[in-house]
Amino acid sequence: MCGIIGVTGAADTLEILIDGLERLEYRGYDSAGIALVGADQVFQARAADGTHSVATLRTMTESAPKGLTAGIGHTRWATHGQPNEANAHPHLDCSNSVAVVHNGIIENYVELAAVLTAAGHTLRSDTDTEVLAHLIEDALADGCDLTAAVRRTLAVVRGAFGLGVMAASDPELIVAARRISPLIVGVTETATFLASDIPAILDRTRDLVVIEDDQIVELRPGSFIVTDLDGSVVTPTSMVVEWSTEAAQKDGFDDFMTKEIHEQPRVVADTLRGRVDDSGVIVLDQLDLSDEDLRSITKIVVVACGSSFHAGLVAKYAFERWARVPVEVDIASEFRYRDPVLDATALVIGVSQSGETIDTLQAMRHAKADGARVVVVSNVVDSSMAREADGVLYTRAGPEVGVAATKTVIAQIVALELLGLHLAQVRGTLSPEEIAAQVADLRSLEGIVTDVIARGPAVAAVASAVADARDFFFLGRHAGYPTALEGALKLKEISYLHAEGYPGGELKHGPLAVIEPGCVVVAVATGGPLREKMLSNVAEVKSRGATVVLLLDDGDAEGIAVADYVISVPAISPLLSPVKDIIPLQQFAYHLARGRGLDVDRPRNLAKTVTVE
């Protein structure tokens, strides 16, 4: 989730690029860079200074060449390669005459890099993006113009891309293309602008067009042409933006939490992308543990906090079912104080959105000191946890601005379940056919999550119906239990209402004593091995006067009959169900909080990253 900006035909090109990158910092802030292109010259400047990258870049470019009227810029959220200057965009070819900025993931970059290196190209970064610059370089050398060179390059790459390309041989031209990663174009009488997001260019023009998948656009000063991959001219979709710049950063949503909830289909797809090859084999190239290492594991311990802990609980069900290895899940702040029994046959998995959560980092350090192998699941490349772990699995969710985790916990669950299938594959505990079926289900989640999000108005209606309640109990069984815990956490985080999560079977062991009229019980009763028992638990609370909200699979007439209110979702296999079941609980908490007039992005007393014990 990076940011792109480009402009051609402007006297103040450098200022436009830097200002645009500042507005795109919410898209990524590991590093930033620009390329200004003139006749036979490309000026490149890049900075990898974390959240200060754009400010540092502004200072670095004070001595940039004057009079260059075209350029491209990028602010990066790392997915391939550490967030350092060498991996920052734009990337150049061997001759430093082609510049490329890219959002997305090139799935076959490893094989392409091998071919390019064998042909004599020198690759100077660890990124997937750089192969694009060298492929375009080869096409130009074969006599292609820049547009044809980009078209030829896109014919051999697999994956997602939103990209902008410039070449010194045609300095007024920017060629851009999209597949999955968004791009827009804006135009005035004298200049044309490219961006991944509206805020980058909103102060320059509000007359925009949307570039669709598998379209290529040629930008020249004051004009542009859009074609498909075959070269046929197409008419793009126009839009006139009336939003403020702040609203545009949120894609027109009222707040970042809503925006990030709506990004979850893309997050599911990106976390899976490139990790299953054409033969169905799961490839986790940054795990850095051999098959022999994985086969020697006798137990797994997941350490995490908050929502990441709930993702770990979901993973426990998947790992034990698929890989047939015992799993413990620990609150990271308690882990090292219980004197855990670890050795070289234990795999400890630290789960943290930021990769900087101090409790989880200290737990990982304790595990390493005891000789265990350590893997981290994190959303931030080159975080402290990623640097210290033996292997890493990045979630590719992009920056999450809202304090309450939404898209990142969904990404963690998907990444962990992919890891579970990889373990099953290596250990031979599932057949190739069984793994293929689960992978197919994982891939279907993008569409299912899209469907679930679209049902938000129905969730809002249920939240409105119970808005006067002050006590909420979330129940679940099997993989629905961590789903219930996450629903309760979201509600208390952003609405400040009393909310607790329990396994359904625990009701009779204490919680049933406080169930009375006025309480709301939200029960996760989507399909699974304990669905009937869950409905029996619901009958217990209903008989004591509680208002029951049931989360059910579509068409569950039996469940509908016992509920006061129903939230319906599409069905999927039980171990994957939390990915789609958590989302309406996010929406439920959101609408209750907004109904109370609260700021959902900045809940009181909470921080996005906890760096003190």
N, C-alpha and C positions, 0 to 999 in steps of 0.2 A: 504494500500500500504506500507507494511513493507519489511524488508530485512532479508534473511536467509543465513547463511553460516554454513558448517560443514566440518569436516576432520577426517579421520581415517588413522593411519599408518604413522604419521609425527612426527619427533622428536621435531619440533618447533610448536606444535599445537596451543598453546596460542597466539603466534605471528601471525600465519596465521589467527586466528579468529579475533583478534583485528584489524589487517591490513585490513581484508576483511570488517569488520564493518565500518571502516573509508571510504572505497570506496562505501559503500551502504548508507551513511548518506543522500543522496538525496532521498532515499526511505522512510525515516522517522527518526525523531530525538527527539521524545518525551522521549524516554528511550532506553537503550541498556543493553544487558546481555549475559553471556556465561555460559555454563556448561561443565566442564571437567569430563570425566568418566573413572574410573579405576575399578579394581577388588573390588567389594563391597563398592565403594565410588563414590559419585557425589559431585563435588565442584561447587557451584553456586555463581555467582557474578552478581549483577544488579545495574544499576545507572539510576536515573531519574533526569537528570540535563539539560534538554532541548538540545540546540545545542552543549552543552559541554559533553553530556552523554558518548560518546565513549572515550573522553579524560579522563574523571573521571574514567571510567571503566579500562582504561589502568593503572592508578595509583592504583586502588583498587586491581588489580590482581597481583601486584608485589610479593605478598606473597603466590601465588597459589602453590599447590603441584607440585613438579617436576616429570618428567618422565611419565606423562600421555599423551598418543599419540592419543587420540580421543576426540572430543568435538563438540558442536554446539553453534551457536551464533545467535543473533537477534537484529535488530534495529527497533524500533516500531513507527508506526503512529497510534495513538489510535483510535479505533472505539467502543469498549465496555470497559467502566471503565476509570477513570481518568488516566492521564499519570504520575503515581507515581511508586515507587519501587515495591509495592505489585502487581501491574498489569503488570509489565515488564516481558518479557520472558527471559530465559526459565521458564516454570512452572513445578513444581514437584508434585508427588503423595504424599499420606499420609506418606509413608515410606521413602521419599526422595531418592528413588532408580530409578525412572523413570523421565526423563527430556524431555520436549516437546517444540518445537518452531513451530509457526503456522502463516501463512498469510491467510487472508480470513475471512469469517464470518460463524460461526456455527449457523444456523437459529433456531434450536430447543434446544439451550443450556439451556433455562430456565426450560423446562420440564425434561431434562436430569439431571440438577443440583438438582432438587427436588427429583428425584429418588435416586441419589447418596447420598444426605444428609440423606434421610430416611434410607438408608442402612448403615449409620454410617461414611461416608466420611466427612472430614473437608475441606471445600473449603476456601482458604485463599485470594482470589482475587475477583474482580468484572468482570472478563473477561469471554468471551465465551470459550476461549482456554483451561482453566484449566480443564474443564470436560473431555477433551481427555486424560489427564494424569491419571485421576482416572478410566476411563473406561478401559484403557490399564492395569492399576494396577489390576483390577478385573479379566481381562482375563488371566493375568500371574498367578494369584492365582489359577485359574481353570486349570492350567497345559499347557496353550498355550506358545509357544515360542514367541519371540518379534514380528516376522513378522506376525504370526497368530493372535496375540493380536491386532496389528494394523488393520489387515484385518477385524477382528470381530468388532472392534470399528467403522470402516468406514461404516459398514453395518447398523449402527443405527443413524448415524449423517446425517443431511441435511445441505446443504450449499456449500460454496466454501472453498477449502483448498489447501495450499501447506505446507507440514509439514515435520519436521524431528524429529525422536524419538530415544532416547538412553536409555539403562537400565544397571545398575551395574552388572546384572547377565550375560551379554554378552558384555563386555566393548569395544570390537573392532568393534561392529556392529552398523551401523546407518540404520534405516529403514525410508524411505521417501515415500511420496505419494502426488499425485496431482489431483485436480479437479478445473479447471479454473485458479487458481493462479499458475504462472509459476515456474518450477524447472528445473535445469540443473545439470549434473554430469560430472566431469572431472577426469581423471585417469593418474597416472604415474606408473612406475614399482613398487613403494613401497607404494604409498599413493593414496587415493581416496577422491574426494572433492564433496561437495554438495553446491548449491547456488540457490538463487532465480533469480540472475542476473549475467551476464557474468563478469562485472568488479571485483566482489569479488574474483575471482580465476584466473583472466587472467594472473597474473604474475607467476602463478604456473604451468599452462598447457593451451594449446590452442586446445587440442584434447577433444572435449566435445560431450555429447549426450543430447538430449532433452527428458525429461519425458513428456508423453502425458497425457491427462485426463484419470482418473480411472486406472492409472498404479501405481504399487508399486515397489520400488527399494531397494535392500539390498546392502549396501556398506560395504566392508571389505578392509583392506589394499591392494592396488594394483589391486582390482577387484570389480565387481558389477554384479548383476543379476536383470533384469527387468521382472516383471510379471504383468498380469492383475489382476483384483479383484478376479477372480476365481482361481488364482494360476498358470495359464498357462504362460510359458516363452514366451516373445515377443522380437523382435529385435528392439532396439530403433533407432531413427534417429540420425545420426552422423553429426557433423559439425566441421570444422576447422576455427577458428576465426583469421582474419588478421587485425582486427581493433586495434587502439590504445586504451589505458585504457579510455581516455576521450571520444572517440567515443563510446566505449562500454557503458559508463554511459548513453549515449543518445540512446542506442539500435541501434547504427549504423546510426541514423539520423544525419543530419548536425547540428541541434540545438535542444534545449529543446522545443521550441514552436511546431515544427513538431512532436516531440515525444508525446507531450501532446495532440495535436490534434488527433493523432492516438490512444490515450488511451481512447477516449471518449465513444466508445461502452462498454468498461469494466466499466467505471464510471457510465453510465446509469444503467447497470445491478446491480452494487454494491449498488447504492443508493436505488434501489427497493428491493434488496434481503432481505428476512425475514420480510418484512413489509406488506405482504398480506398473511393471513393464508390459509389453505387448503379449507376453506369454502368461501373464497373470501372477508373476512372481513379485512379491513385495520387496522393494529395495529402499533401505533406509541408510543412505550413504554416509551420513554423519554420525551414525550410532557408534562406530569405531569399536565394536565388539565382534569377535569372530564367531562363526557358527559353533565352533568347539566351546567357546566361552559360554554361549547361550545354552548349549546342551548340558553344560556342567552345573547350571544353576539349580539349587535345591530349595530356595525360597526367595520371594520378592517382598521388599518392604517399600511402600509408598509413603513419603513424608511430604506434608503440605499444610497450608493454612487456608481458612475461609472457603471460598468457592473452589479453589484448587483442591482442597481436601475432599470436597464432594465429587469432583472429577475422579479423584483417586479411588473413592469408594465404588464408583461405577466400574472403573478399571478392574477392581478386585473380582467382581462377578465375571467379567470377560476373560481375564487371565486364567482364573481357576477352571472355567468351563472349557476354554479353547486350548490352553497350553498345559493344563493339568499340573500346575505348580502352586503350592500354597502361598497365599498373599496376606500380609499384614498391612494395615493402613494406619498411620500414626499422625496425630497432630504434631507438627514439627517442633513446636515449642516444648513439648513434653518428651520427645523421642529419646534424647541422650540422657535424660535424667532417670530413665527406667532401666538403665544398664542393659541395652538390647544385646541379644546373642547374635553375633555376626562373624562371618569368616569369608574366605575367598570364594565360597560357593553361593554367597548371598548377592543379590542384585538390589541396590537401593535406588529408587527413582524419586528425585526431587521435582516437584511440580510447582512452578511459580510463573505468573504472567510476566513479571518484570525481570526475573532472574536475579533480583537483588534482595528478596525477602530474607531478613537476617536470621530468623528462626530456622528457615529451611536451609539456608546456606550453612549454618552451624551444625545442623543435623547431618548434612552431607559430609562435612569435614570430619565429624565423629565417625561416620560410617567408613570413610576412607582410611582413617587411622586404625580401624579395626580390620582392615584388609578387604573390605567388600568392594565390589565393582559399583560404580556410581554413574547413573545416567540422569540428565536433566531434561525436562520438558518445559520449554520457555518460549515466550513470544519475542524476546529481545536477543538479537545476535550479539555475541561477544559480551554478554552480561557476566557478572562475577561468577554466578553458578555455572554458566556455560564454559567459562575458562577453566574452572577447577574440576569439572566432571570428566569422566573417561569418555563419555559420548553424549550426544545431544540430539534432541528431536524438536525442531522449531515448529511452532504452530501457525505462523504466517497470517495472523489475524490483523496485522497492522496496528498502529497506535490506537489505544482506547482512552478517550478523554474522560468519559463518565467514570466516577469513582467506583460505582457498583459494577462488578464484572457481568457482562452479558455475552458479547461475541467471543471473548477470550475463554470463558469456561466451556462453551460449545466446542471451540477449537481444541481445547485440551482433551475433552472426551474423545473426539474423533482421532486425535493423534495417539492417545493411549490405546484405543481399540485397534488402530492400525498396528501399533507395537505388539499388542496381544496376538493378532493374527500372524505377524512376523515370527513371534516366538513359536506359535503352533506349527508354522511352516518349517522352521528349522528343527524343531523337536519331533516332528512327525506325528503330532497328536491330532491333527485334522488332515483329511485327505485333500488333494488338490481341488477336487470338486466341491468339498465343503468350504474351503477357503474362497474359491471363486464365487460361491453363492453369497458369502458374507461381504465380499468386496463389492458385488453387484448391489447389495443392500446399502452399503456405505455410499456408493455413488448415487443411489436414488435419493439420498437424504437432501441433496441440494434442492430438488423439486419439492420434496415433502415439506422442508422448512419454509420454502416460498409460500406454499399453500397455507401452512399454519399461521404465518405472519399476516397473510391476507384476511384471516378470520379475526383480526384484532377488534373490530367493532363489537363482535359478539362477546368477547372477553370484557370489553369496556362496559357493556350492559350488565354483566354479572357483577362487576366491581361496584357499579352504581347501586345495584340492588342491596348490597351488603355494606354500604359505605358508613352506616352508623355503628357498626360493630367495633369493638375495641379488643377482642380476644380471638385469635385465630390459631387453629391447630392444623398442621399439615401431616397427613398420614400416607405411608407408602409401604410396600413390601417388595422384597427382592430388589431389582434395580430401580424400582419406584421409591425405595426408601431414601437413597441419596437425592433423588429428584425432589422429594418432599422437603428434605433438609435445605436444599437450595432455594425452594420456593419460600420457606419461612425466613431464610436469611435475607433474601431480596426484599421481602415485605418489611422486616424490621429495619433494614439499612436505610431505606428511602422514605418510609411512611412513618417511622417511629411508633408503630403500633405493636402491641404484644403479639408475638408469633413464635410458635415452637413446632419443631418437627419430630415425629416419632415413627418407629416401625409400627404398623397396624397391630401386631400381636402384643405390643407393650401396653395397650390401653388398659387392660385388666390389672396391670401391675402398678397402678398409681394414677396415671393421667385421667382416667375415667371419673375420678372423684371431683374434678373441677369442670367437667362438662355439664352445662346447664343452658336453659334458654338464653339467647343472646350471643352465645359462642358460635363461631363459624368454623366448620371443619372442612378443609379442602383435602380431598382424598384422591390419590393417583391410582386409578383403577383401569389403566389401559391394559391391553392383553398381556398375559404372562402366566407363569405357572401357579401363582397365588391369587389370581384375580377373584375367584369365588370366596376365598378367605377374606380378601379385602372388602368385598361387599358385605360379608357378615360383620366385620368390624364397623362398617358404616351403619348397619342396622342398630348396633349397640349405641352409637352416639345419637342417632336419630330418635331412638326411643327415650332418650334423656333430654330431648328438647333442642338439640343443636340444629343449626341451619347447615345443610350439607351441600357443598359444591363438589361435583364429581368431574374429574378429568377422565374422559372415556374415549375409546376408539369409535370411529364412525359406525353408526348402526347398532350400538349396544342397547337393545330395547330393555333388557333386564336391569342394566344400570340406570337408565333413564327413569325407570319406574320408581326407584328408591331415592332419587335425588330431588332436592329443591331447585337446584340450578345445575346446568350441564355445560361443560366446555368440551367440545368434540375435536379430535385430531385424527389424521389418517393413521392406519395401523402399519406397524413394521415389526420385525423380530424383536423380542423382548430386550435383548442386550443392547440394541441400538436405540431403543425407545426413548431413553433420557434425552437424547439430542433434540428430539422434537417436542417432548413433554415439558421440558424446562421452559421453553419459549412462552407459552401462554401464562405460565406463572410469573415470568418477567413482566409481561403485559399487565397482569392482574395487579402486581405490586405497583407498577407505574401509574395505573389509573387511580388507584386508591391514594397514592401520594399526591398526584396532581389535583385530585379532588379536595385534598387538604391544603392546597396552595403552597406545596413545598418544592424546593429546587432539587430535582431528581439527579442532576449532574454533580452536585456538591453537598452530599448529606453531612449533617453536623458531626463533628468529632472524629471523622474518618479521613484517612489519607489514601491515595492510590497505591503507594508503595510503602511498606513498613520496614524501616531500616534500623530500628532500635528494638532490643529485646524488652 
